[in-house]
């Protein structure tokens, strides 16, 4: 759902975070913001939800440019190309906030190039055909 390598790596710790939040009795919410032209649920937000055990229908999507600038701090020059995700866990007098903020599309392009380079020397051979997760490719 995302080729920005730091965010791909972040997906790998979601099961651990889910356990921490559940064992602490915390309620988790996800908010995301993308350019107003984006009509579908972003794959990154859906991956966060899946990893944290949240229904995709519970994700709050923000597409209002005024709110994006004034409340979320999206720079005006990135209103047509940004991806913000906020994971907020609350409970027991504790609030944990995790956010990712991508401006433009450079991070995705650089990640796609790195992934393509890794695929030139795949971590599997002809003896192990099948489907692989992106993390399998990047961790090799």
C-alpha positions as CSV (number, residue, x, y, z in Angstrom):
1,X,0.0,0.0,0.0
2,X,3.0,2.3,0.3
3,X,6.5,2.4,-1.1
4,X,8.0,5.0,1.2
5,X,10.6,2.7,2.9
6,X,10.4,4.2,6.5
7,X,6.6,3.6,6.4
8,X,7.0,0.1,5.0
9,X,9.3,-0.6,7.9
10,X,6.7,0.9,10.3
11,X,4.2,-1.7,9.2
12,X,6.4,-4.4,10.6
13,X,6.0,-3.2,14.2
14,X,2.2,-2.9,14.1
15,X,1.6,-6.3,15.7
16,X,3.7,-5.3,18.6
17,X,2.0,-1.9,19.0
18,X,-1.4,-3.7,18.8
19,X,-0.4,-5.9,21.6
20,X,0.8,-3.0,23.7
21,X,-2.4,-1.0,23.1
22,X,-4.7,-4.0,23.7
23,X,-2.9,-5.1,26.9
24,X,-3.1,-1.6,28.2
25,X,-6.8,-1.3,27.5
26,X,-6.2,1.6,25.1
27,X,-8.7,2.8,22.5
28,X,-7.1,3.4,19.1
29,X,-8.2,5.8,16.4
30,X,-6.8,6.5,13.0
31,X,-7.1,9.7,11.0
32,X,-5.7,10.3,7.6
33,X,-5.4,13.3,5.2
34,X,-4.8,13.3,1.5
35,X,-5.4,15.6,-1.4
36,X,-9.0,16.5,-2.0
37,X,-9.0,14.6,-5.3
38,X,-8.4,11.3,-3.5
39,X,-11.8,9.5,-3.2
40,X,-10.8,6.1,-2.0
41,X,-9.6,4.9,1.4
42,X,-5.8,5.1,1.3
43,X,-4.0,1.8,1.4
44,X,-1.6,3.0,4.1
45,X,-4.5,3.9,6.4
46,X,-6.1,0.5,5.7
47,X,-2.8,-1.2,6.5
48,X,-2.5,0.6,9.8
49,X,-6.1,-0.3,10.6
50,X,-5.6,-4.0,9.8
51,X,-2.3,-4.2,11.7
52,X,-3.9,-2.5,14.8
53,X,-7.2,-4.5,14.6
54,X,-9.4,-1.6,13.6
55,X,-12.3,-1.7,11.1
56,X,-11.5,0.4,8.0
57,X,-14.9,2.0,8.5
58,X,-13.6,3.6,11.7
59,X,-10.9,5.6,9.9
60,X,-11.6,9.3,9.7
61,X,-10.6,10.8,6.4
62,X,-10.0,14.5,6.0
63,X,-10.2,16.1,2.6
64,X,-11.0,19.7,3.5
65,X,-8.1,21.9,2.4
66,X,-8.8,24.6,5.0
67,X,-8.8,22.1,7.8
68,X,-5.7,20.4,6.3
69,X,-3.7,23.7,6.4
70,X,-5.1,25.2,9.7
71,X,-5.6,22.1,11.8
72,X,-3.1,19.6,10.5
73,X,-0.4,21.9,9.3
74,X,-0.2,20.7,5.7
75,X,1.9,23.3,3.8
76,X,-0.2,24.9,1.1
77,X,2.2,23.8,-1.7
78,X,1.4,20.2,-0.8
79,X,-2.4,20.3,-0.7
80,X,-2.4,18.5,-4.1
81,X,0.0,15.8,-3.0
82,X,0.4,14.7,0.6
83,X,-0.3,11.7,2.8
84,X,-0.7,12.2,6.6
85,X,-1.7,9.4,8.9
86,X,-2.3,9.7,12.7
87,X,-2.6,6.8,15.1
88,X,-3.9,7.9,18.5
89,X,-4.2,5.5,21.4
90,X,-5.8,6.7,24.6
91,X,-6.5,5.0,27.9
92,X,-5.5,4.9,31.6
93,X,-4.5,8.6,31.6
94,X,-2.1,8.0,28.7
95,X,-2.2,9.3,25.2
96,X,0.2,8.0,22.5
97,X,0.3,9.7,19.1
98,X,2.1,8.3,16.1
99,X,2.1,10.3,12.9
100,X,3.5,10.0,9.4
101,X,3.7,12.9,7.1
102,X,4.6,12.6,3.4
103,X,4.9,15.7,1.3
104,X,4.8,15.2,-2.5
105,X,5.7,11.9,-4.1
106,X,9.5,11.8,-3.9
107,X,9.5,9.3,-1.0
108,X,7.3,6.9,-2.9
109,X,9.4,7.2,-6.1
110,X,12.7,6.6,-4.2
111,X,11.2,3.6,-2.4
112,X,10.0,2.1,-5.7
113,X,13.5,2.5,-7.2
114,X,15.0,0.8,-4.1
115,X,12.5,-2.0,-4.4
116,X,13.1,-2.5,-8.1
117,X,16.9,-2.7,-7.4
118,X,16.3,-5.4,-4.8
119,X,14.2,-7.3,-7.2
120,X,17.1,-7.6,-9.6
121,X,18.6,-9.9,-7.0
122,X,15.5,-11.5,-5.4
123,X,15.8,-13.2,-2.0
124,X,14.3,-16.4,-3.4
125,X,15.3,-18.8,-6.1
126,X,13.5,-21.0,-8.5
127,X,13.0,-23.6,-5.8
128,X,10.8,-21.2,-3.7
129,X,8.1,-19.8,-6.0
130,X,5.2,-18.0,-4.4
131,X,4.0,-14.6,-3.2
132,X,6.3,-12.6,-1.0
133,X,5.6,-9.6,1.2
134,X,7.5,-6.4,0.5
135,X,9.3,-6.8,3.8
136,X,10.6,-10.1,2.5
137,X,12.2,-8.4,-0.4
138,X,13.6,-5.4,1.6
139,X,14.9,-7.5,4.5
140,X,17.1,-9.7,2.2
